[in-house]
Amino acid sequence: MKTDKLKNNKVGEIVVFSFVLLCFISFMNEIFDLPHLLGAPRTYFNWKEVIIEIIFIAFIGGFTVTKVVQLMKQRDQVRTLLEKSRQDLIERNRELNELNCEKNKFLGIVAHDLRNPLATVKIASFQLMKNIREEEHGQKECNQIILKLTEFMLNLVNDLLDVSKIESGNFELNITKNDYVKFLNENLRCNTLIAQAKGIKIIKKYDDHIPEMWFDVDKIGQLVTNLVDNAIKYSYRNASITVEVKKVKNGVITSIVDQGQGIPENEQKNIFKEFHKANVIPTGGEKPTGLGLAIAKKIIDKHKGKIEVESKVGKGSRFNFILPLNLGV
């Protein structure tokens, strides 16, 4: 406000000075006949002309000053409105952040409280499945439905817990140096068993001399599991999934390549968003939560890496993620 006052005073001084200067030039012009000094024909002093010129200058000057003052007032009003809008925006953002924190806290509590009973139901259903005789087909079918739905709900709860941790800022990495090829092979064992149930073969193609790398074993394991599980879900029976690992200049690229249905081009930009489900339906009736790829992106972002997808409908999909070599430096 002080600065604006100083600016206003300065503008006023300049306007007054300009008006006085013009009057002085007009007056001197009549007394000394300045055009004659420059070679024009001589004229004589005329008070009427001086008065007319001063009135003209005063009129133009007054009009200019009025316009300048109006523009300065408008500028000040706009500045006041902008400042008020900025303060309102800051306040709204603060309120939204508080509500978002409350939402994350609520999600975390609900998901945590649901996880243990769901896990117990899953184990109980699995035990019942083992004890049901072949002739009790109806009971076995009902139990399969319970087991399948419980597994879906447990996956959803676990994903919700991960999302709430990430968004609340409680998502910390435990970075250690590891043999990346050995880590991948161990991680893919479980996926291989799931793939075999659909007759799907997992093929590994690794470059030679993949260096040891710095990363969070649990989180990258979760990322790989999510990508391979998705490849299995959307692949047809007796297809194959290829896991490729290549060393590049500043990192290592891991690619999960399937021969599934592919993702429509207009949906590819949204697949890493939370709760987004593509129109493509899993081939074995599996139920996606819509959170796996969102979590995968957050994990790779936290590792300062990058994840992307290449896909064509009817041909399959390729998910590539890159881990930097210098993460632990």
C-alpha positions in Angstrom: 0.0 0.0 0.0 2.9 2.3 0.8 4.5 1.6 -2.5 1.2 2.3 -4.4 0.9 5.7 -2.6 4.5 6.6 -3.6 3.8 5.6 -7.2 0.6 7.7 -7.2 2.4 10.7 -5.8 5.2 10.3 -8.4 2.7 10.2 -11.3 1.0 13.3 -9.9 4.3 15.1 -9.8 5.2 14.1 -13.4 1.8 15.4 -14.7 2.1 18.7 -12.9 5.7 19.2 -14.0 4.7 18.4 -17.6 1.9 20.9 -17.5 4.1 23.7 -16.1 6.8 22.8 -18.6 4.4 23.1 -21.6 3.1 26.4 -20.3 6.6 27.7 -19.9 7.6 26.6 -23.5 4.5 28.2 -24.9 5.2 31.5 -23.0 8.9 31.5 -24.1 7.9 30.8 -27.6 5.8 34.0 -27.7 8.5 36.2 -26.0 11.5 35.0 -27.9 9.9 33.9 -31.1 11.7 30.5 -31.1 10.7 29.5 -34.6 12.4 32.7 -35.9 15.7 31.6 -34.3 15.4 28.4 -36.4 14.9 30.4 -39.6 11.1 30.9 -39.8 9.6 34.3 -40.5 9.4 36.6 -37.4 6.2 36.8 -35.4 5.2 39.2 -32.6 4.2 38.6 -29.0 0.5 37.9 -28.7 -1.1 37.5 -25.3 -4.2 36.1 -26.8 -2.3 33.2 -28.4 -0.5 32.5 -25.1 -3.8 32.4 -23.2 -5.4 30.1 -25.8 -2.4 27.8 -25.8 -2.4 27.7 -22.0 -6.1 26.9 -21.9 -5.6 24.2 -24.6 -2.7 22.7 -22.6 -4.7 22.9 -19.4 -7.7 21.2 -21.1 -5.6 18.4 -22.5 -3.6 18.1 -19.3 -6.8 18.0 -17.2 -8.3 15.3 -19.4 -5.1 13.3 -19.3 -4.8 13.6 -15.6 -8.4 12.5 -15.1 -7.9 9.4 -17.4 -4.6 8.5 -15.6 -6.3 8.8 -12.2 -9.2 6.6 -13.4 -6.9 4.0 -14.8 -4.9 4.0 -11.5 -8.1 3.5 -9.5 -9.1 0.6 -11.7 -5.7 -0.9 -11.4 -5.9 -0.6 -7.6 -9.4 -2.2 -7.6 -8.1 -5.1 -9.8 -5.2 -5.6 -7.5 -7.5 -5.6 -4.4 -9.7 -8.2 -6.1 -6.8 -10.4 -7.1 -5.3 -10.3 -3.6 -8.7 -11.2 -2.1 -9.0 -14.1 -4.6 -5.5 -15.2 -3.8 -6.3 -15.3 -0.1 -9.5 -17.1 -0.7 -7.7 -19.7 -2.8 -5.1 -20.2 -0.1 -7.8 -20.7 2.5 -9.7 -23.2 0.3 -6.5 -25.1 -0.4 -5.8 -25.3 3.3 -9.4 -26.6 3.9 -9.1 -29.2 1.1 -5.7 -30.4 2.4 -7.2 -30.9 5.9 -10.2 -32.8 4.4 -7.9 -34.9 2.3 -5.8 -35.8 5.4 -9.0 -36.8 7.2 -10.1 -38.9 4.3 -6.8 -40.7 4.1 -6.9 -41.3 7.9 -10.4 -42.7 7.6 -9.5 -44.9 4.7 -6.5 -46.2 6.6 -8.5 -47.0 9.7 -11.3 -48.7 7.8 -9.0 -50.8 5.6 -6.8 -51.8 8.5 -9.9 -52.9 10.6 -11.3 -54.9 7.6 -8.1 -56.7 6.6 -7.8 -59.1 9.5 -11.3 -60.5 9.5 -11.2 -60.8 5.7 -7.9 -62.7 5.9 -9.5 -65.0 8.5 -12.5 -65.6 6.2 -10.2 -66.4 3.3 -8.2 -69.0 5.3 -11.4 -70.6 6.7 -12.9 -70.8 3.1 -9.7 -72.4 1.8 -9.8 -75.0 4.6 -13.4 -75.8 3.9 -12.6 -76.2 0.2 -10.1 -78.9 1.1 -12.6 -80.8 3.3 -15.6 -80.8 1.0 -16.1 -84.1 -0.8 -16.4 -84.4 -4.5 -20.1 -85.3 -4.4 -20.9 -82.2 -2.4 -20.8 -80.1 -5.6 -23.3 -77.4 -4.5 -21.3 -76.7 -1.3 -18.1 -76.6 -3.2 -19.4 -74.0 -5.7 -20.8 -71.8 -2.9 -17.5 -71.9 -1.1 -15.6 -71.1 -4.3 -17.7 -67.9 -4.6 -17.0 -67.0 -1.0 -13.3 -67.5 -1.5 -13.2 -65.6 -4.7 -15.1 -62.6 -3.3 -13.1 -62.6 -0.1 -9.9 -62.6 -2.1 -11.1 -59.6 -4.2 -12.1 -57.7 -1.0 -8.8 -58.4 0.6 -6.9 -57.2 -2.4 -9.1 -54.0 -2.5 -8.5 -53.4 1.3 -4.7 -53.8 0.8 -4.7 -51.5 -2.1 -6.7 -48.9 -0.2 -4.2 -49.1 2.7 -1.3 -48.5 0.2 -3.1 -45.5 -1.4 -3.9 -43.9 2.0 -0.2 -44.3 3.1 1.0 -42.8 -0.2 -1.3 -39.8 -0.1 -0.8 -39.1 3.6 3.0 -38.9 3.2 3.6 -42.1 5.2 5.0 -43.9 2.2 8.7 -44.4 3.0 11.2 -46.5 0.9 13.7 -48.9 2.4 16.4 -48.6 -0.2 19.0 -51.4 -0.3 21.5 -52.7 -2.8 20.3 -56.0 -4.5 21.0 -58.4 -7.3 18.2 -57.4 -9.6 18.1 -60.6 -11.7 18.0 -62.8 -8.6 15.2 -60.6 -7.1 13.1 -60.9 -10.3 13.5 -64.6 -10.5 12.4 -65.1 -6.9 9.5 -62.6 -7.3 8.2 -64.4 -10.5 8.0 -67.8 -8.8 4.6 -67.0 -7.3 3.3 -65.4 -10.5 4.4 -68.5 -12.5 2.2 -70.8 -10.3 -0.8 -68.4 -10.9 0.0 -68.3 -14.7 0.2 -72.1 -14.9 -3.5 -72.4 -13.7 -4.5 -70.6 -17.0 -1.9 -72.5 -19.1 0.1 -69.3 -19.5 3.9 -69.6 -19.9 6.2 -66.9 -18.4 9.3 -66.3 -20.6 12.4 -64.5 -19.2 14.7 -62.4 -21.5 17.5 -60.7 -19.6 20.5 -58.8 -20.9 23.9 -60.2 -19.7 25.7 -58.4 -16.9 22.7 -56.6 -15.3 24.4 -54.7 -12.4 23.4 -54.7 -8.7 20.9 -51.9 -8.1 19.5 -49.8 -5.3 15.7 -50.2 -4.7 13.0 -51.1 -2.2 12.6 -54.9 -2.5 9.1 -55.0 -1.1 7.7 -52.0 -3.1 9.4 -53.1 -6.5 8.2 -56.6 -5.7 4.7 -55.3 -5.4 5.1 -53.3 -8.6 6.3 -56.4 -10.6 3.5 -58.6 -9.1 0.9 -56.0 -10.1 2.1 -55.8 -13.7 2.5 -59.6 -14.1 -0.9 -60.3 -12.4 -2.5 -57.8 -14.8 -0.8 -59.6 -17.8 -2.2 -62.9 -16.5 -5.7 -61.5 -15.9 -6.1 -60.1 -19.4 -4.3 -62.9 -21.3 -6.1 -65.8 -23.0 -5.4 -69.4 -21.9 -2.2 -71.0 -23.3 -0.7 -67.6 -24.2 2.7 -66.5 -23.1 4.0 -63.5 -21.1 7.6 -62.2 -21.6 9.6 -60.4 -18.9 12.5 -58.5 -20.5 15.3 -56.7 -18.7 17.7 -54.4 -20.6 20.5 -52.1 -19.3 20.4 -48.6 -20.7 22.7 -45.6 -20.1 21.3 -44.4 -16.8 19.2 -47.3 -15.6 17.6 -50.7 -16.2 14.3 -51.1 -18.2 12.0 -54.0 -17.2 9.2 -54.8 -19.7 6.2 -57.0 -19.1 4.8 -58.1 -22.5 1.6 -60.0 -22.9 -0.4 -61.4 -25.8 -3.7 -60.3 -24.4 -6.6 -58.2 -25.6 -4.8 -54.9 -25.6 -6.0 -51.5 -24.2 -7.9 -49.0 -26.4 -5.8 -46.0 -27.3 -8.2 -43.5 -25.8 -8.0 -45.3 -22.4 -4.2 -45.6 -22.2 -3.7 -42.0 -20.8 -6.0 -42.8 -17.8 -4.9 -46.3 -16.8 -2.5 -45.0 -14.1 -5.3 -43.0 -12.4 -6.9 -44.3 -9.2 -10.0 -46.4 -9.6 -9.8 -46.3 -13.4 -11.0 -49.5 -15.0 -10.6 -50.1 -18.7 -13.4 -51.5 -20.8 -11.3 -54.6 -21.3 -12.6 -57.6 -19.3 -10.3 -60.1 -17.6 -10.4 -63.4 -19.5 -10.8 -65.6 -16.4 -13.5 -63.7 -14.6 -11.0 -62.0 -12.3 -12.1 -58.7 -10.6 -9.7 -55.8 -10.8 -9.7 -53.2 -8.1 -8.7 -50.2 -10.3 -5.9 -49.3 -7.9 -3.0 -51.6 -8.9 -1.6 -49.5 -11.7 -2.1 -46.3 -9.8 0.0 -47.8 -6.9 2.6 -49.0 -9.4 3.1 -45.5 -10.8 3.4 -44.0 -7.3 6.0 -46.7 -6.4 8.1 -46.0 -9.5 7.7 -42.2 -9.1 9.1 -42.5 -5.5 12.1 -44.4 -7.0 12.6 -41.4 -9.4 11.9 -43.8 -12.3 9.3 -43.9 -15.1 6.5 -46.2 -16.2 4.7 -46.3 -19.5 2.5 -48.5 -21.6 2.4 -49.5 -25.3 -0.7 -51.3 -26.4 -2.7 -52.3 -29.4 -6.2 -53.8 -29.3 -6.0 -57.5 -30.3 -2.2 -57.6 -30.1 -1.5 -57.2 -26.4 0.3 -54.7 -24.1 3.8 -53.9 -23.1 4.4 -52.2 -19.7 7.9 -50.7 -19.4 9.4 -49.3 -16.2 12.8 -47.9 -15.7 14.8 -47.9 -12.4 17.8 -45.4 -12.2 21.2 -46.9 -11.5 22.3 -44.0 -9.2 19.3 -44.1 -6.8 21.5 -45.1 -3.8 24.2 -42.6 -4.5 
